[in-house]
Amino acid sequence: MPMELQSSQMIGVKASQLIRKLFMSYVKIENHIENMKKELLKRPKFNIERAFSVLNMDGSDGGFDKISIDEL
């Protein structure tokens, strides 16, 4: 295929840059998550269920859950 026809079917430069930026953001987030997991494992009293229950409260006086066990 001639080069002119091939380049018209390729992803544009701007789209390629945006895809790269998106991928790099994803890798960065995954790296942060893994580092957080390692740090949490160093805490002997850390309890993931207790942490989630604190984060899951809506902030009202009743403190009811936003996400139920069934929804998980």
PyMOL Python script that loads the backbone (N, CA, C, O; Angstrom):
from pymol import cmd

cmd.read_pdbstr("""\
ATOM      1  N   MET A   1       0.837  -1.176   0.000  1.00  0.00           N
ATOM      2  CA  MET A   1       0.000   0.000   0.000  1.00  0.00           C
ATOM      3  C   MET A   1       0.891   1.252   0.000  1.00  0.00           C
ATOM      4  O   MET A   1       1.874   1.305   0.740  1.00  0.00           O
ATOM      5  N   PRO A   2       0.562   2.241  -0.809  1.00  0.00           N
ATOM      6  CA  PRO A   2       1.353   3.477  -0.789  1.00  0.00           C
ATOM      7  C   PRO A   2       1.289   4.143   0.580  1.00  0.00           C
ATOM      8  O   PRO A   2       0.313   3.985   1.313  1.00  0.00           O
ATOM      9  N   MET A   3       2.325   4.881   0.915  1.00  0.00           N
ATOM     10  CA  MET A   3       2.420   5.530   2.226  1.00  0.00           C
ATOM     11  C   MET A   3       1.269   6.490   2.486  1.00  0.00           C
ATOM     12  O   MET A   3       0.812   6.594   3.624  1.00  0.00           O
ATOM     13  N   GLU A   4       0.784   7.200   1.462  1.00  0.00           N
ATOM     14  CA  GLU A   4      -0.312   8.152   1.658  1.00  0.00           C
ATOM     15  C   GLU A   4      -1.563   7.444   2.172  1.00  0.00           C
ATOM     16  O   GLU A   4      -2.261   7.972   3.039  1.00  0.00           O
ATOM     17  N   LEU A   5      -1.851   6.258   1.648  1.00  0.00           N
ATOM     18  CA  LEU A   5      -3.031   5.530   2.084  1.00  0.00           C
ATOM     19  C   LEU A   5      -2.845   4.964   3.480  1.00  0.00           C
ATOM     20  O   LEU A   5      -3.798   4.924   4.257  1.00  0.00           O
ATOM     21  N   GLN A   6      -1.653   4.531   3.813  1.00  0.00           N
ATOM     22  CA  GLN A   6      -1.388   3.984   5.136  1.00  0.00           C
ATOM     23  C   GLN A   6      -1.518   5.052   6.217  1.00  0.00           C
ATOM     24  O   GLN A   6      -2.108   4.799   7.268  1.00  0.00           O
ATOM     25  N   SER A   7      -0.983   6.225   5.975  1.00  0.00           N
ATOM     26  CA  SER A   7      -1.015   7.264   7.002  1.00  0.00           C
ATOM     27  C   SER A   7      -2.430   7.782   7.248  1.00  0.00           C
ATOM     28  O   SER A   7      -2.723   8.239   8.352  1.00  0.00           O
ATOM     29  N   SER A   8      -3.300   7.724   6.269  1.00  0.00           N
ATOM     30  CA  SER A   8      -4.673   8.188   6.469  1.00  0.00           C
ATOM     31  C   SER A   8      -5.450   7.242   7.371  1.00  0.00           C
ATOM     32  O   SER A   8      -6.480   7.625   7.926  1.00  0.00           O
ATOM     33  N   GLN A   9      -4.974   6.013   7.526  1.00  0.00           N
ATOM     34  CA  GLN A   9      -5.656   5.030   8.367  1.00  0.00           C
ATOM     35  C   GLN A   9      -5.052   4.954   9.769  1.00  0.00           C
ATOM     36  O   GLN A   9      -5.550   4.215  10.618  1.00  0.00           O
ATOM     37  N   MET A  10      -4.007   5.695  10.011  1.00  0.00           N
ATOM     38  CA  MET A  10      -3.340   5.663  11.309  1.00  0.00           C
ATOM     39  C   MET A  10      -3.989   6.652  12.272  1.00  0.00           C
ATOM     40  O   MET A  10      -4.726   7.553  11.871  1.00  0.00           O
ATOM     41  N   ILE A  11      -3.697   6.459  13.527  1.00  0.00           N
ATOM     42  CA  ILE A  11      -4.177   7.378  14.560  1.00  0.00           C
ATOM     43  C   ILE A  11      -3.425   8.700  14.418  1.00  0.00           C
ATOM     44  O   ILE A  11      -2.217   8.714  14.177  1.00  0.00           O
ATOM     45  N   GLY A  12      -4.133   9.788  14.565  1.00  0.00           N
ATOM     46  CA  GLY A  12      -3.517  11.105  14.465  1.00  0.00           C
ATOM     47  C   GLY A  12      -2.515  11.352  15.583  1.00  0.00           C
ATOM     48  O   GLY A  12      -2.523  10.657  16.600  1.00  0.00           O
ATOM     49  N   VAL A  13      -1.663  12.333  15.392  1.00  0.00           N
ATOM     50  CA  VAL A  13      -0.624  12.657  16.367  1.00  0.00           C
ATOM     51  C   VAL A  13      -1.237  13.055  17.702  1.00  0.00           C
ATOM     52  O   VAL A  13      -0.799  12.579  18.749  1.00  0.00           O
ATOM     53  N   LYS A  14      -2.239  13.917  17.680  1.00  0.00           N
ATOM     54  CA  LYS A  14      -2.875  14.378  18.919  1.00  0.00           C
ATOM     55  C   LYS A  14      -3.530  13.208  19.655  1.00  0.00           C
ATOM     56  O   LYS A  14      -3.405  13.083  20.873  1.00  0.00           O
ATOM     57  N   ALA A  15      -4.231  12.352  18.903  1.00  0.00           N
ATOM     58  CA  ALA A  15      -4.876  11.186  19.524  1.00  0.00           C
ATOM     59  C   ALA A  15      -3.832  10.255  20.117  1.00  0.00           C
ATOM     60  O   ALA A  15      -4.029   9.707  21.202  1.00  0.00           O
ATOM     61  N   SER A  16      -2.738  10.077  19.419  1.00  0.00           N
ATOM     62  CA  SER A  16      -1.662   9.229  19.913  1.00  0.00           C
ATOM     63  C   SER A  16      -1.071   9.790  21.205  1.00  0.00           C
ATOM     64  O   SER A  16      -0.780   9.038  22.134  1.00  0.00           O
ATOM     65  N   GLN A  17      -0.894  11.096  21.264  1.00  0.00           N
ATOM     66  CA  GLN A  17      -0.374  11.742  22.472  1.00  0.00           C
ATOM     67  C   GLN A  17      -1.346  11.575  23.638  1.00  0.00           C
ATOM     68  O   GLN A  17      -0.931  11.321  24.769  1.00  0.00           O
ATOM     69  N   LEU A  18      -2.629  11.718  23.358  1.00  0.00           N
ATOM     70  CA  LEU A  18      -3.633  11.571  24.413  1.00  0.00           C
ATOM     71  C   LEU A  18      -3.698  10.134  24.923  1.00  0.00           C
ATOM     72  O   LEU A  18      -3.845   9.907  26.124  1.00  0.00           O
ATOM     73  N   ILE A  19      -3.589   9.175  24.024  1.00  0.00           N
ATOM     74  CA  ILE A  19      -3.585   7.766  24.428  1.00  0.00           C
ATOM     75  C   ILE A  19      -2.367   7.473  25.298  1.00  0.00           C
ATOM     76  O   ILE A  19      -2.470   6.771  26.304  1.00  0.00           O
ATOM     77  N   ARG A  20      -1.221   8.007  24.910  1.00  0.00           N
ATOM     78  CA  ARG A  20      -0.005   7.819  25.707  1.00  0.00           C
ATOM     79  C   ARG A  20      -0.167   8.448  27.090  1.00  0.00           C
ATOM     80  O   ARG A  20       0.207   7.849  28.098  1.00  0.00           O
ATOM     81  N   LYS A  21      -0.725   9.655  27.131  1.00  0.00           N
ATOM     82  CA  LYS A  21      -0.942  10.339  28.406  1.00  0.00           C
ATOM     83  C   LYS A  21      -1.901   9.540  29.296  1.00  0.00           C
ATOM     84  O   LYS A  21      -1.672   9.412  30.499  1.00  0.00           O
ATOM     85  N   LEU A  22      -2.956   9.013  28.713  1.00  0.00           N
ATOM     86  CA  LEU A  22      -3.914   8.195  29.454  1.00  0.00           C
ATOM     87  C   LEU A  22      -3.242   6.948  30.008  1.00  0.00           C
ATOM     88  O   LEU A  22      -3.433   6.608  31.176  1.00  0.00           O
ATOM     89  N   PHE A  23      -2.461   6.266  29.185  1.00  0.00           N
ATOM     90  CA  PHE A  23      -1.769   5.055  29.617  1.00  0.00           C
ATOM     91  C   PHE A  23      -0.779   5.355  30.743  1.00  0.00           C
ATOM     92  O   PHE A  23      -0.696   4.608  31.718  1.00  0.00           O
ATOM     93  N   MET A  24      -0.035   6.441  30.606  1.00  0.00           N
ATOM     94  CA  MET A  24       0.934   6.808  31.640  1.00  0.00           C
ATOM     95  C   MET A  24       0.224   7.157  32.953  1.00  0.00           C
ATOM     96  O   MET A  24       0.731   6.842  34.030  1.00  0.00           O
ATOM     97  N   SER A  25      -0.939   7.802  32.872  1.00  0.00           N
ATOM     98  CA  SER A  25      -1.725   8.093  34.076  1.00  0.00           C
ATOM     99  C   SER A  25      -2.179   6.806  34.745  1.00  0.00           C
ATOM    100  O   SER A  25      -2.141   6.683  35.969  1.00  0.00           O
ATOM    101  N   TYR A  26      -2.605   5.855  33.937  1.00  0.00           N
ATOM    102  CA  TYR A  26      -3.047   4.562  34.458  1.00  0.00           C
ATOM    103  C   TYR A  26      -1.895   3.852  35.170  1.00  0.00           C
ATOM    104  O   TYR A  26      -2.074   3.331  36.271  1.00  0.00           O
ATOM    105  N   VAL A  27      -0.726   3.828  34.555  1.00  0.00           N
ATOM    106  CA  VAL A  27       0.445   3.183  35.161  1.00  0.00           C
ATOM    107  C   VAL A  27       0.812   3.878  36.471  1.00  0.00           C
ATOM    108  O   VAL A  27       1.144   3.214  37.453  1.00  0.00           O
ATOM    109  N   LYS A  28       0.753   5.197  36.490  1.00  0.00           N
ATOM    110  CA  LYS A  28       1.076   5.966  37.693  1.00  0.00           C
ATOM    111  C   LYS A  28       0.105   5.633  38.830  1.00  0.00           C
ATOM    112  O   LYS A  28       0.523   5.444  39.972  1.00  0.00           O
ATOM    113  N   ILE A  29      -1.176   5.562  38.516  1.00  0.00           N
ATOM    114  CA  ILE A  29      -2.186   5.237  39.531  1.00  0.00           C
ATOM    115  C   ILE A  29      -1.970   3.828  40.069  1.00  0.00           C
ATOM    116  O   ILE A  29      -2.026   3.609  41.279  1.00  0.00           O
ATOM    117  N   GLU A  30      -1.725   2.873  39.177  1.00  0.00           N
ATOM    118  CA  GLU A  30      -1.484   1.500  39.609  1.00  0.00           C
ATOM    119  C   GLU A  30      -0.249   1.417  40.506  1.00  0.00           C
ATOM    120  O   GLU A  30      -0.234   0.662  41.479  1.00  0.00           O
ATOM    121  N   ASN A  31       0.764   2.178  40.183  1.00  0.00           N
ATOM    122  CA  ASN A  31       1.971   2.208  41.001  1.00  0.00           C
ATOM    123  C   ASN A  31       1.675   2.760  42.390  1.00  0.00           C
ATOM    124  O   ASN A  31       2.164   2.232  43.388  1.00  0.00           O
ATOM    125  N   HIS A  32       0.879   3.817  42.453  1.00  0.00           N
ATOM    126  CA  HIS A  32       0.495   4.385  43.755  1.00  0.00           C
ATOM    127  C   HIS A  32      -0.307   3.370  44.573  1.00  0.00           C
ATOM    128  O   HIS A  32      -0.103   3.243  45.780  1.00  0.00           O
ATOM    129  N   ILE A  33      -1.208   2.658  43.923  1.00  0.00           N
ATOM    130  CA  ILE A  33      -2.017   1.650  44.624  1.00  0.00           C
ATOM    131  C   ILE A  33      -1.121   0.567  45.213  1.00  0.00           C
ATOM    132  O   ILE A  33      -1.294   0.172  46.365  1.00  0.00           O
ATOM    133  N   GLU A  34      -0.168   0.090  44.423  1.00  0.00           N
ATOM    134  CA  GLU A  34       0.738  -0.951  44.912  1.00  0.00           C
ATOM    135  C   GLU A  34       1.571  -0.443  46.084  1.00  0.00           C
ATOM    136  O   GLU A  34       1.793  -1.175  47.049  1.00  0.00           O
ATOM    137  N   ASN A  35       2.030   0.791  46.009  1.00  0.00           N
ATOM    138  CA  ASN A  35       2.801   1.359  47.123  1.00  0.00           C
ATOM    139  C   ASN A  35       1.950   1.495  48.378  1.00  0.00           C
ATOM    140  O   ASN A  35       2.428   1.245  49.485  1.00  0.00           O
ATOM    141  N   MET A  36       0.681   1.895  48.209  1.00  0.00           N
ATOM    142  CA  MET A  36      -0.220   1.996  49.355  1.00  0.00           C
ATOM    143  C   MET A  36      -0.445   0.627  49.988  1.00  0.00           C
ATOM    144  O   MET A  36      -0.463   0.505  51.213  1.00  0.00           O
ATOM    145  N   LYS A  37      -0.615  -0.394  49.167  1.00  0.00           N
ATOM    146  CA  LYS A  37      -0.799  -1.758  49.686  1.00  0.00           C
ATOM    147  C   LYS A  37       0.402  -2.186  50.511  1.00  0.00           C
ATOM    148  O   LYS A  37       0.249  -2.753  51.593  1.00  0.00           O
ATOM    149  N   LYS A  38       1.595  -1.917  50.003  1.00  0.00           N
ATOM    150  CA  LYS A  38       2.818  -2.288  50.733  1.00  0.00           C
ATOM    151  C   LYS A  38       2.888  -1.574  52.074  1.00  0.00           C
ATOM    152  O   LYS A  38       3.248  -2.175  53.086  1.00  0.00           O
ATOM    153  N   GLU A  39       2.542  -0.285  52.079  1.00  0.00           N
ATOM    154  CA  GLU A  39       2.571   0.477  53.328  1.00  0.00           C
ATOM    155  C   GLU A  39       1.527  -0.036  54.319  1.00  0.00           C
ATOM    156  O   GLU A  39       1.795  -0.115  55.518  1.00  0.00           O
ATOM    157  N   LEU A  40       0.348  -0.383  53.826  1.00  0.00           N
ATOM    158  CA  LEU A  40      -0.702  -0.881  54.718  1.00  0.00           C
ATOM    159  C   LEU A  40      -0.349  -2.234  55.307  1.00  0.00           C
ATOM    160  O   LEU A  40      -0.706  -2.527  56.448  1.00  0.00           O
ATOM    161  N   LEU A  41       0.347  -3.059  54.541  1.00  0.00           N
ATOM    162  CA  LEU A  41       0.760  -4.368  55.053  1.00  0.00           C
ATOM    163  C   LEU A  41       1.772  -4.249  56.186  1.00  0.00           C
ATOM    164  O   LEU A  41       1.930  -5.178  56.977  1.00  0.00           O
ATOM    165  N   LYS A  42       2.453  -3.121  56.269  1.00  0.00           N
ATOM    166  CA  LYS A  42       3.419  -2.893  57.344  1.00  0.00           C
ATOM    167  C   LYS A  42       2.729  -2.569  58.668  1.00  0.00           C
ATOM    168  O   LYS A  42       3.357  -2.637  59.724  1.00  0.00           O
ATOM    169  N   ARG A  43       1.449  -2.221  58.619  1.00  0.00           N
ATOM    170  CA  ARG A  43       0.702  -1.853  59.831  1.00  0.00           C
ATOM    171  C   ARG A  43       0.016  -3.099  60.387  1.00  0.00           C
ATOM    172  O   ARG A  43      -0.934  -3.595  59.781  1.00  0.00           O
ATOM    173  N   PRO A  44       0.469  -3.604  61.509  1.00  0.00           N
ATOM    174  CA  PRO A  44      -0.100  -4.854  62.035  1.00  0.00           C
ATOM    175  C   PRO A  44      -1.561  -4.737  62.467  1.00  0.00           C
ATOM    176  O   PRO A  44      -2.290  -5.729  62.452  1.00  0.00           O
ATOM    177  N   LYS A  45      -1.990  -3.547  62.847  1.00  0.00           N
ATOM    178  CA  LYS A  45      -3.376  -3.391  63.325  1.00  0.00           C
ATOM    179  C   LYS A  45      -4.328  -2.907  62.235  1.00  0.00           C
ATOM    180  O   LYS A  45      -5.495  -2.634  62.513  1.00  0.00           O
ATOM    181  N   PHE A  46      -3.846  -2.799  61.001  1.00  0.00           N
ATOM    182  CA  PHE A  46      -4.709  -2.307  59.925  1.00  0.00           C
ATOM    183  C   PHE A  46      -5.766  -3.346  59.591  1.00  0.00           C
ATOM    184  O   PHE A  46      -5.469  -4.534  59.466  1.00  0.00           O
ATOM    185  N   ASN A  47      -6.999  -2.888  59.449  1.00  0.00           N
ATOM    186  CA  ASN A  47      -8.117  -3.767  59.121  1.00  0.00           C
ATOM    187  C   ASN A  47      -8.852  -3.158  57.935  1.00  0.00           C
ATOM    188  O   ASN A  47      -9.441  -2.084  58.063  1.00  0.00           O
ATOM    189  N   ILE A  48      -8.829  -3.815  56.797  1.00  0.00           N
ATOM    190  CA  ILE A  48      -9.441  -3.283  55.576  1.00  0.00           C
ATOM    191  C   ILE A  48     -10.953  -3.107  55.723  1.00  0.00           C
ATOM    192  O   ILE A  48     -11.515  -2.146  55.200  1.00  0.00           O
ATOM    193  N   GLU A  49     -11.606  -4.015  56.421  1.00  0.00           N
ATOM    194  CA  GLU A  49     -13.064  -3.902  56.603  1.00  0.00           C
ATOM    195  C   GLU A  49     -13.408  -2.669  57.430  1.00  0.00           C
ATOM    196  O   GLU A  49     -14.367  -1.962  57.121  1.00  0.00           O
ATOM    197  N   ARG A  50     -12.636  -2.409  58.471  1.00  0.00           N
ATOM    198  CA  ARG A  50     -12.880  -1.226  59.315  1.00  0.00           C
ATOM    199  C   ARG A  50     -12.599   0.059  58.523  1.00  0.00           C
ATOM    200  O   ARG A  50     -13.345   1.033  58.621  1.00  0.00           O
ATOM    201  N   ALA A  51     -11.541   0.044  57.759  1.00  0.00           N
ATOM    202  CA  ALA A  51     -11.211   1.213  56.945  1.00  0.00           C
ATOM    203  C   ALA A  51     -12.318   1.505  55.937  1.00  0.00           C
ATOM    204  O   ALA A  51     -12.710   2.659  55.761  1.00  0.00           O
ATOM    205  N   PHE A  52     -12.821   0.465  55.278  1.00  0.00           N
ATOM    206  CA  PHE A  52     -13.899   0.659  54.310  1.00  0.00           C
ATOM    207  C   PHE A  52     -15.158   1.165  54.989  1.00  0.00           C
ATOM    208  O   PHE A  52     -15.852   2.023  54.443  1.00  0.00           O
ATOM    209  N   SER A  53     -15.463   0.645  56.176  1.00  0.00           N
ATOM    210  CA  SER A  53     -16.682   1.091  56.864  1.00  0.00           C
ATOM    211  C   SER A  53     -16.596   2.572  57.218  1.00  0.00           C
ATOM    212  O   SER A  53     -17.607   3.274  57.177  1.00  0.00           O
ATOM    213  N   VAL A  54     -15.415   3.052  57.561  1.00  0.00           N
ATOM    214  CA  VAL A  54     -15.248   4.488  57.855  1.00  0.00           C
ATOM    215  C   VAL A  54     -15.419   5.306  56.581  1.00  0.00           C
ATOM    216  O   VAL A  54     -16.103   6.330  56.595  1.00  0.00           O
ATOM    217  N   LEU A  55     -14.817   4.877  55.495  1.00  0.00           N
ATOM    218  CA  LEU A  55     -14.924   5.602  54.229  1.00  0.00           C
ATOM    219  C   LEU A  55     -16.331   5.539  53.639  1.00  0.00           C
ATOM    220  O   LEU A  55     -16.722   6.421  52.875  1.00  0.00           O
ATOM    221  N   ASN A  56     -17.083   4.519  53.983  1.00  0.00           N
ATOM    222  CA  ASN A  56     -18.393   4.292  53.402  1.00  0.00           C
ATOM    223  C   ASN A  56     -19.504   5.084  54.094  1.00  0.00           C
ATOM    224  O   ASN A  56     -20.637   5.074  53.614  1.00  0.00           O
ATOM    225  N   MET A  57     -19.226   5.755  55.182  1.00  0.00           N
ATOM    226  CA  MET A  57     -20.262   6.521  55.878  1.00  0.00           C
ATOM    227  C   MET A  57     -20.581   7.798  55.118  1.00  0.00           C
ATOM    228  O   MET A  57     -19.717   8.373  54.456  1.00  0.00           O
ATOM    229  N   ASP A  58     -21.810   8.230  55.218  1.00  0.00           N
ATOM    230  CA  ASP A  58     -22.244   9.420  54.476  1.00  0.00           C
ATOM    231  C   ASP A  58     -21.993  10.720  55.223  1.00  0.00           C
ATOM    232  O   ASP A  58     -22.216  11.796  54.669  1.00  0.00           O
ATOM    233  N   GLY A  59     -21.540  10.645  56.457  1.00  0.00           N
ATOM    234  CA  GLY A  59     -21.224  11.857  57.211  1.00  0.00           C
ATOM    235  C   GLY A  59     -22.371  12.384  58.038  1.00  0.00           C
ATOM    236  O   GLY A  59     -22.183  13.335  58.797  1.00  0.00           O
ATOM    237  N   SER A  60     -23.541  11.813  57.926  1.00  0.00           N
ATOM    238  CA  SER A  60     -24.666  12.277  58.744  1.00  0.00           C
ATOM    239  C   SER A  60     -24.529  11.727  60.162  1.00  0.00           C
ATOM    240  O   SER A  60     -23.679  10.877  60.427  1.00  0.00           O
ATOM    241  N   ASP A  61     -25.373  12.218  61.065  1.00  0.00           N
ATOM    242  CA  ASP A  61     -25.316  11.749  62.460  1.00  0.00           C
ATOM    243  C   ASP A  61     -25.570  10.253  62.564  1.00  0.00           C
ATOM    244  O   ASP A  61     -24.972   9.571  63.396  1.00  0.00           O
ATOM    245  N   GLY A  62     -26.451   9.752  61.724  1.00  0.00           N
ATOM    246  CA  GLY A  62     -26.754   8.319  61.733  1.00  0.00           C
ATOM    247  C   GLY A  62     -25.602   7.489  61.198  1.00  0.00           C
ATOM    248  O   GLY A  62     -25.405   6.347  61.612  1.00  0.00           O
ATOM    249  N   GLY A  63     -24.844   8.063  60.278  1.00  0.00           N
ATOM    250  CA  GLY A  63     -23.693   7.376  59.724  1.00  0.00           C
ATOM    251  C   GLY A  63     -24.027   6.119  58.941  1.00  0.00           C
ATOM    252  O   GLY A  63     -23.277   5.143  58.988  1.00  0.00           O
ATOM    253  N   PHE A  64     -25.148   6.129  58.218  1.00  0.00           N
ATOM    254  CA  PHE A  64     -25.507   4.908  57.486  1.00  0.00           C
ATOM    255  C   PHE A  64     -24.617   4.715  56.264  1.00  0.00           C
ATOM    256  O   PHE A  64     -24.024   5.661  55.745  1.00  0.00           O
ATOM    257  N   ASP A  65     -24.544   3.473  55.823  1.00  0.00           N
ATOM    258  CA  ASP A  65     -23.672   3.112  54.710  1.00  0.00           C
ATOM    259  C   ASP A  65     -24.204   3.613  53.388  1.00  0.00           C
ATOM    260  O   ASP A  65     -25.410   3.587  53.140  1.00  0.00           O
ATOM    261  N   LYS A  66     -23.287   4.073  52.528  1.00  0.00           N
ATOM    262  CA  LYS A  66     -23.648   4.445  51.168  1.00  0.00           C
ATOM    263  C   LYS A  66     -23.772   3.211  50.290  1.00  0.00           C
ATOM    264  O   LYS A  66     -24.641   3.141  49.421  1.00  0.00           O
ATOM    265  N   ILE A  67     -22.904   2.244  50.520  1.00  0.00           N
ATOM    266  CA  ILE A  67     -22.891   1.012  49.720  1.00  0.00           C
ATOM    267  C   ILE A  67     -23.199  -0.145  50.652  1.00  0.00           C
ATOM    268  O   ILE A  67     -22.547  -0.315  51.683  1.00  0.00           O
ATOM    269  N   SER A  68     -24.184  -0.932  50.289  1.00  0.00           N
ATOM    270  CA  SER A  68     -24.539  -2.074  51.129  1.00  0.00           C
ATOM    271  C   SER A  68     -23.675  -3.281  50.788  1.00  0.00           C
ATOM    272  O   SER A  68     -23.019  -3.319  49.747  1.00  0.00           O
ATOM    273  N   ILE A  69     -23.685  -4.245  51.665  1.00  0.00           N
ATOM    274  CA  ILE A  69     -22.946  -5.492  51.423  1.00  0.00           C
ATOM    275  C   ILE A  69     -23.471  -6.176  50.161  1.00  0.00           C
ATOM    276  O   ILE A  69     -22.690  -6.739  49.394  1.00  0.00           O
ATOM    277  N   ASP A  70     -24.770  -6.134  49.942  1.00  0.00           N
ATOM    278  CA  ASP A  70     -25.370  -6.768  48.759  1.00  0.00           C
ATOM    279  C   ASP A  70     -24.894  -6.122  47.461  1.00  0.00           C
ATOM    280  O   ASP A  70     -24.743  -6.798  46.444  1.00  0.00           O
ATOM    281  N   GLU A  71     -24.661  -4.818  47.503  1.00  0.00           N
ATOM    282  CA  GLU A  71     -24.210  -4.107  46.307  1.00  0.00           C
ATOM    283  C   GLU A  71     -22.776  -4.436  45.940  1.00  0.00           C
ATOM    284  O   GLU A  71     -22.383  -4.311  44.781  1.00  0.00           O
ATOM    285  N   LEU A  72     -21.989  -4.859  46.925  1.00  0.00           N
ATOM    286  CA  LEU A  72     -20.605  -5.227  46.651  1.00  0.00           C
ATOM    287  C   LEU A  72     -20.593  -6.502  45.867  1.00  0.00           C
ATOM    288  O   LEU A  72     -19.523  -7.003  45.522  1.00  0.00           O
TER     289      LEU A  72
END
""", "prot")
cmd.dss("prot")
cmd.show_as("cartoon", "prot")
cmd.util.cbc("prot")
cmd.orient("prot")
